[in-house]
Structure formats: structure tokens, C-alpha cells
Amino acid sequence: MAYTHTLYYLAQVYKNLQQYERAAQYCHSTLQRQLEYKQFAPLEWAINAATLSQYYITKTRYMEARHCLAAASVIANLAGEIPSEAAAKESEAESEKREELLQKRAEIARCWIKYCLNLLQDAKKLLEDNIGELDLDRQDELKRARRNEEEEKEKGRKSAILFGSSDTFDSICSLEEKVSSMLPLEFEEARSIFLVGQSYVTQAKEYFAMDGHVTDHIEILQDHSALFKVLAFFEEDLERRCKMHKRRVDMLEPICKDLNAQYYLLICRQLQFELAETYYEMMDLKLAVADKLDQPDVHTIKKFNHLCSSSMKYYQMFLDSTRSPEGKFPEKLEDDLLRPALVAKFRVARLHSKLISSNLATQMENLSLSLESYNFVVQYCEENPEAKNAVETELELSMEMVSLLPLKINRIRSTLASSN
């Protein structure tokens, strides 16, 4: 045990020296020895293993991360059954035990959510082209590379990290088999990881309920939304992809409406921006679907305009949240708001120009509002040159639109004048 303690202390020392790789190695060895010599408190051990998994995730070492999490889940169960609510009411000790077991298991579930989410997001980064769509050539190349992978290397790595004595080892391995540690390369692989993540979302929400754990509950919902977002990337059918984004809206919109911005300003902004982006993605998808039709029908146009208006509404709410109590927009945006606010303005401009109307006067009004927002982006960057780097692409397009839109507006104005 003196040897095990020494490893534990070295883990702390290297962590404080910010040598995280060595700290993780010592932490892993400590956990291995504690199990081997049966010198551990199950819940404490499980939380330490789950925490270590999060380090491995940041290093994209998913095999190690999965092993730590599977071990954490199995060992946490050694802490015994969760006392019933009735038993918890009768005895303070049982009440404390119930609370602790529920909380720690929910925390481990949250670590599993992060595992699934990061695995999917890392795969997306690897597979996307320069406009964020699935690169099919890259996908084929990676599939071929995977088939040629040397499995021997994997075995060598695996034997070095294993936890468990003979009685827990099988349970850990069978839990590992339920989710891949390989980056998914196609929809079915991504979906199976998504479903595991979603089951842990359900588990985590039971303890971290909205009543009493507002921030935690919303963070879990945001992770759930992010799982849908990244799964949609792998989906080829545009209508089905749109439905996945709709699930995100249904999840986040009620919370955004009920939350008091005075107390939860940062979270409200995050939700407003995410909802605006989600509606924006749905609008782009509907546009792609409509482009395949010869002539979109009234229902399609109505749906499209609704998505544009909803996206604008949330971008506007986000922008309004930055105003002073007197309703004044800041002359200079704070660093953390700079890019989101200018992107919001840019997208509001684009959305105004996308609205479909057969009425020329309405078309002209929409284009004028669009021009106003594009102008804002250009002027802000002229007055604050340091902002240019944050929105290079958006600024370039805004400058283009500032020169093109007046011509379009004048054409409509002339048509209106001649018809009168």
C-alpha cells in the first residue's frame, strides 16, 4: 500500500507540474493496484476512473477512455443497491446513501455522454469537407485504411491498461463491447454510438432534474442536442436530417422560454444562439430540398419562411441580450461576444434576403433590412479593425452584398414606380 500511495502522490505532483501525461500514467497505475489488492472504496474509485477517462478523451485515446468508463460503471455497482425512497425517509443514513449513489452514478453517466459525443465529433472533423459536408472520397480512404490497420499494436496497448480482478473483468469487458472505441465512418456506426449516448442522457437526467439542478440539467440537454446535431451530419437524407434538427428545437425551445435571463444570462444566450443556428440549418436543408423541385408549393414556401423568421427571432434575442439597460447596442463588443454577435448580424441579413414573397413591396422591404444588417457588419469592422480576423468570410460576403443589394432594390423600386 505504501507503494500504491507513492504512485498516487506522484500523480498529484505531476498534475500540479502540469505534466498531465505522466500524471495520467501514475493515476492509471494507482487505480490498477487498488483493484488488484482490493484496497478501494467503490464510489471513490469509480469517480476517479471516470475522471481519468475525460483526460483520455481530450487525447483522442478512446480505447483507454472506454475501458476507464466501463470499469467505473462496474465498480460503482459494488457500492450496493440504491435504498428505496421509503427507506430513505425512515433513516438519515439510508437517505445519505441513496443521495450519494444516485449522484455518483449520474456523474458517471455524464462522462459516458461526453465519450459518445466526442467520439462522434472527432469523426465529423475527420470526414467533413471545407463547407462542413461529408467528404465521400475521404470516407472511402479512411474505410480502406481501417481495414489495413495493424491489430497487433492495439493488443499491445490494451494489455497495458486493463483493470480488474477475475470477478469484475468479464463485466467490464461485456460493458465495453456495447459501444465502439473506433471513430464511426458511416451513419449506422454513428447511430449505434448515438443511441448509447442517448441512453446515458436519460440516466443522467433522472438525478439532475430541472427542479434543483437547473444548470446541470440544461448542460445535459445541450449535450443531447449536440448528439443529434452530429448524427445529422452522417445522415444523407435531407428530410430525415431536418427532423433530427427539429428534435433539437423541441428539446431546447421550452427551456429557453421558461428561463429567467436575469439569473441565467449566459445560458440564455447559449440557448438562443443554438436555437437560431438550428433553425438556420433547417432553413438551408429546406432550401436544398426546394431546389430539387420545379416550383415549390404554397405549403413549402410557408414552412421555409417560418424557419427563416424563427432563426431571425432567436438571433435577434441573442443580439438584444447584449444591449445596455437603456436598450443601446454596445459600441465595442466584448471578446467572447464579438464573433457570435457579428455572425448573428450576418445571418439575419442573409435570412431577410431569403424570405419568399410574391409582393414586390414586401420583397423591397426585406432586402432593405438585409442591406442594413450587412452594412452593420462592414461598418463595425471598419471602426474596429481587430474584428476583421474574427469574421473574415462573413465580412467578405457582407462587402459583396453591400455593393449588390442596392442595385436589386432599385430595380424593384423602378418596377413598382412603373406599375403605379
Order of alpha helices (4+ residues) and beta strands (2+ residues): alpha-alpha-alpha-alpha-alpha-alpha-alpha-alpha-alpha-alpha-alpha-alpha-alpha-alpha-alpha-alpha-alpha
